[in-house]
Amino acid sequence: MNIEDSREWELMMKVSNNISNLVKNSAPALAPTALQDLIVGLDMTGVLLGRASAEDVKSKDKLDRAKAISYFEFAPEYLDGKGIKHSDAAKTKAALLDPDVQSAQNQKTKTDAILLLIKNKLQVLRIAHDSLKKIAYSQDGII
């Protein structure tokens, strides 16, 4: 499943792109409505974080499996073709040259980046939520 194509991703990006407007333009009377939008954004971002974490685990498993298969299948053939003595270190390095391993590594890197982005968006939404709570519950609307 491609997380970036999901409805939650779209909502998270929409809310996070409007955070500065929500916080800057929120009068105390309008803050509860903006808080509701942020709560929805927090919820969607939490859902995305769960999905992205599951995808990250799957991509790590796929990478580990590809490395193991490559170590025993691709690396010996590669080392024989280059005339290099078979050693554990040589097989490990040669296994990284396997296209399947490189593809799995690219997928793992992508899931790491998506996880980092989602965690960052979640933190930004939490900070904005706290700021809006201060606006909504302050006496004169000044933080």
N, C-alpha and C positions, 0 to 999 in steps of 0.2 A: 504494500500500500504506500502511496506517495503522500506524505503528510502535507506537503506544500500545496496540494490540490484540494485539501479538505475544507469544509465549511468553517470549521473551528479556526483554521489557519487564517482564512480570509477575515473572520471577525476579530481575531487577535490583532492582526495587522491594522485593521480599520480603527480599533479602539486605541492601540498604541500610537498610531500616527496622529490621533486627535487629542492626545493627553495634554499637550501644552495649551490647546484651546479650552479644554474642559477645566483646567485648573485656573488659567488666567481669567477667563470670562465667567467664572462661577460666583454669582452673588449668593449670599447666605440663603436666600429663598430658593434658588435654583440648584444649590449644591446636592440636595437629596436625589434629584433626577440624574445628575452627573455621577453620583455615587453608585446608583443602580447600574449605569452603563459600565462603570469600572468593575463592579462585582461580576457582571456578566463576562467582561473581559478576563478577569481573574479565573473564573470558572472554566472558560474555554481554553485558556492558557494551561491550566492544570490538566485538563483532558489531553491536550497536545503533548504535555510533558510526559504523561503516562505512556502515550502511544510511541513517542520518540524514544523513551527509555526501553520499551519492548523491542523496537526496531534496532536499537543500538546493541542490545544483547544478541539478537539474531545475527547482526552483521559481524559481531565479534566471534560468534560460533562459526559462522561461515568462513571467516578469515583463518581461524585456527585450524579448521578442517582442510582448507585449501593448502595451508602451509604444510600440514602433516602429509597430505597426499603428494604434494610436490617434492617433499623431502625424500620420499621413497621411490617416486616414479620419474619426475622430471629431472631432479638434480643428478642422479647417477648417469643418465643419458647425456646431459649437458656436460658433465665433468669428463666423461669418456670422449665426447666429441672434441673437447678442448685439450685433452691429454693431461688433465690435472688429477693428482692423486686424491682418492676418496678419503676425506676426513670429515669429522663431525662439523667443523667450522666451514669447510668448503661446501658441504651439502646444504648447510643452513643458509649460506650466502647465495648459493645457486638457486635454492628454492624460491628466493625472493624475486628472481628473474622470470618466473613462470607467469604467463599472462593471466591465468586464473587467480593467482595470488595477488597480482597487481590490481586486478578488477575488484577483488574482495577488499583490498586495502583502500582503494578509492571509495568504495561504499562505506567502509568504516569511518573514513575521514569525513565523509559527507554527514553521516549520522552524528559524529562528534560535533561538527559545526552547527547542525540543527539543534542539538541539545543545548549547546552553549547559547545560541540565539534565544531559544525559548526560556531558558533560565534567566537570561538578562531581561527579556520582556516581562517576565513574571515579577522580577525585582522592581522594575520601573513602574509597573502597575500597582504594586504594593505601596511604593513611595507616593505615587499620585493619590492613591486611596487615602493614605494617612493625611496628606495635605488637604484634601477635600473634606475630610472629617473635621479638621481644625477649622476650616472656613465655615462649615455647616453648623458647628456647635460653639463657635466663639460668640461673644456678646455683640460685637459691632462688625463682625466680618473681617477683622484684621488679625492676621496670624501673629 
